[in-house]
Amino acid sequence: MSGVSDAPFRKIAHDNGAGLVISEMVASEELVRARPDMLRRAVGADQLKPFAIQLAGREPRWMGEGARVAADLGADIIDINMGCPARQVTGGWSGSALMREPDLALSLIEATVAASPVPVTLKMRLGWDDTSLNAAAIAQRAEQAGIQMITVHGRTRCQFYKGRANWRAIREVVNAVSVPVVANGDAESAGDVGTMLQESNAAAVMIGRAAYGRPWLPGVLAQKLEAGTGCEEPGIEREAELFSLHHQSILSLYGHEHGNRIARKHIGWTISRLAGRGFVTIESANNHRRMLLSANDNAVVSKGLKALFAEACSMGNAA
Ligand SMILES: Cc1cc2nc3c(=O)[nH]c(=O)nc-3n(C[C@H](O)[C@H](O)[C@H](O)COP(=O)(O)O)c2cc1C
């Protein structure tokens, strides 16, 4: 997820049992041109195995060159983005707009597969809108072109994130291809994952927004479904340690000023989750939020985070 699952987030997800972590979408041409923000999206391959770098683009040449660069950076898998609904992406005929242009999509896939020394996978939606549900047809052509795994978000592009993901509709893609299909959209709990697997008959699930404020969630869900894999939900003391680690790695990746701003959304999600589980009162959560989301001095933020978790731990121990 662009702006969320950066290298610090992925490291925690990976170390806590996620089966596969994928980079934020990386613009292929800008990666080849070594634009610093795109290189930063691709870092961490040396520490994460397996690790996929996701490429977006609309020109076969850049997708092919981007795949080579991504593999040189250590990607074990190249994933092609054909699901992003954002207007600035679809306006440039990439992301989910490619589902309206299957021939162009295929030429991008072919160029990427031909250039990539590692397996290439594809992420898509059900189609552009309800009148053009062409995921299964594209998936078949993609498989023939060498795509080795397909992730389907059970919404159309025109739904953006509205309504509920249609897990049953993903089954049509599963039935159309023999490569593994990963179901995606709205899974939050082990119960959801079970239902999603049953309705879609997919080989695996992808977790996105449910991991906001808890990058360990994919590993925890894996553990619940298949004991012996992944990890248990961390206790509050362990969560404090993980968040401190997360915060420090954000600061070292982005630098102190930019990192301070990047950390805020993760801090906000963490406070909301602590309040939601009764580890801090609503009033106290509001005070912490006011302070932590406006402080520019990272020493003050670190101290505030310690105070937040000390309060949560004492509430947790008292309960
Ligand atoms: C903030 C945000 C950023 C996203 N960025 C990407 C991206 O870079 N690449 C991608 O394939 N999907 C991206 N997605 C889509 C998610 O991967 C996923 O398909 C979607 O959120 C539905 O799954 P979920 O309900 O588990 O979140 C993004 C979603 C959100 C909310």
PDBQT file of the ligand as one rigid body, heavy atoms in Angstrom, charges set to zero:
ROOT
HETATM    1  C1  LIG A 401      -3.545   3.878   1.059  1.00  0.00    +0.000 C 
HETATM    2  C2  LIG A 401      -3.574   2.726   0.098  1.00  0.00    +0.000 A 
HETATM    3  C3  LIG A 401      -2.531   2.541  -0.772  1.00  0.00    +0.000 A 
HETATM    4  C4  LIG A 401      -2.542   1.475  -1.674  1.00  0.00    +0.000 A 
HETATM    5  N1  LIG A 401      -1.474   1.288  -2.503  1.00  0.00    +0.000 NA
HETATM    6  C5  LIG A 401      -1.432   0.196  -3.297  1.00  0.00    +0.000 A 
HETATM    7  C6  LIG A 401      -0.289  -0.072  -4.099  1.00  0.00    +0.000 A 
HETATM    8  O1  LIG A 401       0.698   0.672  -4.101  1.00  0.00    +0.000 OA
HETATM    9  N2  LIG A 401      -0.312  -1.200  -4.871  1.00  0.00    +0.000 N 
HETATM   10  C7  LIG A 401      -1.387  -2.058  -4.879  1.00  0.00    +0.000 A 
HETATM   11  O2  LIG A 401      -1.361  -3.077  -5.563  1.00  0.00    +0.000 OA
HETATM   12  N3  LIG A 401      -2.480  -1.809  -4.150  1.00  0.00    +0.000 NA
HETATM   13  C8  LIG A 401      -2.514  -0.716  -3.365  1.00  0.00    +0.000 A 
HETATM   14  N4  LIG A 401      -3.615  -0.497  -2.576  1.00  0.00    +0.000 N 
HETATM   15  C9  LIG A 401      -4.734  -1.452  -2.624  1.00  0.00    +0.000 C 
HETATM   16  C10 LIG A 401      -4.545  -2.568  -1.597  1.00  0.00    +0.000 C 
HETATM   17  O3  LIG A 401      -3.404  -3.337  -1.925  1.00  0.00    +0.000 OA
HETATM   18  C11 LIG A 401      -5.747  -3.502  -1.541  1.00  0.00    +0.000 C 
HETATM   19  O4  LIG A 401      -5.938  -4.048  -2.810  1.00  0.00    +0.000 OA
HETATM   20  C12 LIG A 401      -7.025  -2.790  -1.115  1.00  0.00    +0.000 C 
HETATM   21  O5  LIG A 401      -6.782  -1.889  -0.048  1.00  0.00    +0.000 OA
HETATM   22  C13 LIG A 401      -8.081  -3.800  -0.682  1.00  0.00    +0.000 C 
HETATM   23  O6  LIG A 401      -7.597  -4.668   0.319  1.00  0.00    +0.000 OA
HETATM   24  P1  LIG A 401      -7.876  -4.403   1.902  1.00  0.00    +0.000 P 
HETATM   25  O7  LIG A 401      -9.354  -4.283   2.071  1.00  0.00    +0.000 OA
HETATM   26  O8  LIG A 401      -7.288  -5.606   2.586  1.00  0.00    +0.000 OA
HETATM   27  O9  LIG A 401      -7.197  -3.109   2.258  1.00  0.00    +0.000 OA
HETATM   28  C14 LIG A 401      -3.641   0.573  -1.708  1.00  0.00    +0.000 A 
HETATM   29  C15 LIG A 401      -4.700   0.780  -0.832  1.00  0.00    +0.000 A 
HETATM   30  C16 LIG A 401      -4.688   1.834   0.064  1.00  0.00    +0.000 A 
HETATM   31  C17 LIG A 401      -5.851   2.020   0.993  1.00  0.00    +0.000 C 
ENDROOT
TORSDOF 0
